[in-house]
Amino acid sequence: QTSSLSELTTVTTGVVTIAASGPCTYDDLVKLQTKIANTVATLVTADFSGLQLSGNSSFSFDNLFKDCKLLQTVKLPAAGTDVTTTMRSTFSGCNALKTIENLEKLTHTTNSDATFYGCKALTLITLPIPSGTYETSFNSTFLSCAALDSVANIGKYSLISNASKTFSQIHSRAKLDLSQWTFTSNAVAEHCFQYSSVFFLHLPLQKSEN
């Protein structure tokens, strides 16, 4: 099947910008990941806001921008986002990342393990409000996000299956409201706030019966 995905890569004095638009299937996203991997040391901007996820009911964003240490701005797809997604280590190791757009549109993300691990420059993250109730894993999701001040919509999630090291090594006195969280019966949450200086923390009072 011929892809109708449109790609544009520009290089200015060694600095790389990647943009893509049009319908994007699961296989197209895999191809984009290969292109990103080939520019991991120089990629600064990725604009995928013109993409429309299509042709599949689930998409993997796992490791998509992993270790892009110069990456500063990412615009995720803005259309066709009513699909199931996983985001394991999507931005892990992106030390310079400051802006992520359209993340809030991915409203059925079932795994966020290490998604932002080591994103030391991020101060604000806006998570999607989940569409329905489903298990979500947050293992090491914000680990070492040292400058993180706020995680919008983090309190909207329920049925947490893993919260180990979720907020470990955050030193910015972040404000977190987790009052709506519930945990699955076999959930783990070891070292959830290890070595962190969270300023305001509102913890859940209820447990899941599942």
N, C-alpha and C positions, 0 to 999 in steps of 0.2 A: 504494500500500500504506500503510495506516494504521500509524503508529508507536505502540508501546506504551511508549515511553520516558517516564519521569516526571521532570519538572524542577522545581526550586525555587530561586528566587533571592531572597535576603534582603538588605536594605540597612539598615544601622544607622549613622546619622550619616555618610553618604557612603561607608561601607566596605561592599564587596560580597562576599557568599558565594554560590557556586553549587554546588548539589548535584544529582546525577542518578542514577537507578537504573532497573533493568529491562533487557530485551533491547536491545542497541545494534547497529545495522547500520552499514555504512560511511557511508551517507547521514546517519544520525543523528549520527555523530561530526562530519561536516561542519557540520551545523546547530549543534552545540555550539560548534564553533570560531567560528562567526559570532557567537553570543551572547557568547563570551569576548572577541572583538575589540571588541564594543560596550561592554565594561566594562574595557578594558585598563588604564585609568589608575587604577582604584579597586579592582580585584579583589585580595582578600587570601587567601581560602581557596577551593579547589576540591575537592569531595568526589565522586569518581566511583567509589568503592569498591563501590557497589551495582550497577554496570553489569555486564552479561554480553555480551561481544562475540559476535555471532551473525550468521548469514546471509551471511557473506563469509569467504574464506580469507585475505585480506590486509587490513590497515588502515594508514592513514597518520596518524601523530601529528605530522606535519611542521608546524612553526610554531604548534602548538596554543596554547601560552602565551607566545609570543614577545613580548618587551617589556612583560610585565606586571610593572612595576617595584616594585609594592607586594606582590606575591604572596609569601606566606610558607610556605604548606602546600599540598601537592597529594597527593591520594589517587587513584591510577590504578585502572582496573578490576581486579577480583580474580577474575573468572570468565570463561571462554571465551577465555583468553589463549594457547591453543595454536594461534596463527595467525602468519602472517608480518607483521612490522611494520617501518615505517621511522620514524625519529625525528630527522629533520633539523631543527635549530634549535628543537626542542620547547620548551626552557626558555631559549633564548637571550635575554639581556638581562634576566633575572629577578634583579635585583641583591639583593633581600631574601630570596630563597628559601632556607629552612633545612631543610625536611623534604619528602622524596618517599617515599611508601609504595607498595608493590606493583610497583615498577619491576622487581624481580627475577622477576616472574611472566611477563614478556614474553620468552620464551626463544628466539625466532627473530627477532631484530632485525638486519636486514641492512645498515642504514645509520644511523650515529650521528653524522654530520657536524654539528659545531657544536651538538650537543644541549644542552650546559651552558655554552656560550660566555658569559662575563661573569657567571656565577653567583658573585659575590664572597663571599657569606655561607655557601655550602655547605662543610661540613668533611668529611662522609662521604657517599659515594655507593655504593650496593650495586647492582651490575649483575646482570642475570640470568646464570645459568650456561647457556651455549648448548646447545640440543638438537641435537646432531649437528655436523657440520663444514660450514661454508659461508663464503663470502667476507664480510668485514665491513669497512666503511670507518669510520675514526676521525679524519677530517680536522677539526682544530680542535675536537675534542669537548670538551676541558676547558680550552680557551684562556681565560686570564684568570680562572680559578677560584683567586683569590689565596690563599684560606684553606684550600684543600683539603688534608686530612691523609691520607686513605686512599681508595682505590677498590677495594672488595671485588669479587672475582671477575675483575678485569681480566686476570689471568694465565691465565684459562680459555679465552681466545679463540685461534683459529688462522686461518690464511689471511687475514692482514691485507692489504687492497689499498691503503690510504692511511693513513699516520700523520703527515702533515704538520701541524706545529704542535699535535699532540695534547695535549701537556702544557706548552705554552709559557706563560710568564708566571704560573707558580705559585711563590709565595714562602713557603710554609708548611713547607718541609722535609718534603714528603710522602714516604711510603714506598711504592714501587712494585715489584712483582714481575712482570716481563714474560718470565720465563724460558721459558714455554711458547709464546710467540708464534712463528709462522712467517709468512713473507711470500709473496705471490704473485709470479710471475716479473717482472711489470711494476709492482710496488708502488713507491710514492714515500713518503719519510719526511723531507722537508726541514724543518729547524728544529723538529724534534719536541720538543726541550727548551729552545728558545730563551728566554733571560732567566728561567730557572727555577732555584730552589735546592732541588733534590730531595735529601733526606737519604739515602735508601737506594734503590739502583736495581739490579735483577737483570735483565740483558739476555739475550735468547735467543742460543743458540749454533748453531741450526740454520736451514737455509733450506728453503723449500718447493720441491718438484720440479715443481709445477704450472705 
